[in-house]
Amino acid sequence: MIYKYRIWEHFILEYLVISFTHKNTDIATREKIAFNNDLEKEAFLKKILSTDFINEAILLSTCNRIELLISTSNYKEASKIAISSFSFHSSLDSTELFHRADIYDNESAIHHIFTVASSLDSLVVGETQIAGQLKDAFKFSVDKGYSAQKLSRVIHFASKCAAKVRNATQLGSGSVSVASTAVAQAKQLYKEREDIKALVIGAGEMSELACRHLLKYGFNVVICSRDMKKARILAHNIVSDGNGDVYEASQVEVRPYSQLELLLNTMELMITATSAPYPIIKEEMVKKLDIERNWFDIALPRDIDNISLEGVNVYSVDDLQCIVDDNMALRASQAKEAYSIVGTMTTEFYNWLNTLSVEPAIKNLHLKSDEIINKKLQNAIKKHFIRAEDHENIKKLCQTVMSEFLHQPTIKLKNVSNSHDGDVIFGTVQNLFGLKEN
């Protein structure tokens, strides 16, 4: 459900989020919208930032979501540009995308991003990967010059919010992820057996998580990857550090990618999580066997093509919903507290933004007083009302007096910054004291 509320109506719209997730799109649609590499992301961001209405942008693309966070001066035009660009990228109809997307503006956009960072909007609530993925997306935009001050503020606050949720609740306790959920389902399927080896295809972050969870559940692991060097490093790291657990080298095996077809037709359990832009496992590669095979495809785009062979059960990310529902039930009370934190942090973010507009006015008041003090002191010295050698001491005294005099107005200005008539009061102060408008 889209979070919609408006407290600060007098503010011009600044933030916009276009969101495609497991909640509003099926996996086939997300595959088409997803971005498979940095070149695709860069081309997309460069295109939307070439328009007059989008100032900064961050693009997050994972197996469960595609989020576009924008700083804009025109909500409606920016929405049109974003949806049109997604349509061009995915070859999907723009009208369909518009109806599927969750579109958030300003306060609801901030609330949504804080919710995402805190893993409350994830398929598996409490999974720990999303905060890092959001930071990586932000870093990519910053490095390319696509993100600056406005979105930096959002991401920094989102990180603070996620940290508060982790510290105040048990949502992040244990290791929770799509990979762990897939392994938990696999354990249910093979709970009566202890002789199962699991094939893991890929050597990235999700594959590493899958390997570690498989080993914890008592499975032995065979890693198969196009990058043998990376696969060997992964196997070595799992055995050598174990993250507190001790594993034998014999429990983790590395096999070359040339043996993939052989492995598919000899092993019962498989988890695949590569970053390939197309299916790497096709029906013609799979032979009919007397054993039942269970394959978990946690990649996006999916690694496994449509396979209708009897005895081969393929589970995609969206097929893990049964465990996800249990996860939600167990964490419901914790999530309630977490949402309260997100709401509070959203309010704090806008309160903080409001104080940013007050700080220049306060600074200008003090600069104005310093100008007057310096001017009057110079005149007094010229007219021999005071001695030149007393200049610094008298200046400090005058500054102390003015600081005390401005103390109460400063507090009042900060307090009214959060009110609906804050802009009017600022304008009045600027006119009364002849302050610079910037």
Secondary structure by P-SEA (a helix, b strand, c coil): ccccccccccccccbbbbbbccccccaaaaaaaccccaaaaaaaaaaaacccccccbbbbbcccbbbbbbbcccaaaaaaaaaaaaaaaacccaaaaaaacccccaaaaaaaaaaaaaccccccccccaaaaaaaaaaaaaaaacccccaaaaaaaaaaaaaaaaaaacccccccccaaaaaaaaaaaaccccccbbbbbccccaaaaaaaaaaaaabbbbbbbcccaaaaaaaaaaaaacccccccccccbbbbcccaaaaaaacccbbbbbbccccccccccccccccbbbbbbbccccccccccccccbbbbccccaaaaaaaaaaaaaaaaaaaaaaaaaaaaaaaaaaaaaaaaaaaaaaaaaaaaaaaaaaaaaaaaccccccaaaaaaaaaaaaaaaaaaaaaaaaaaaccccaaaaaaaaaaaaaccccc
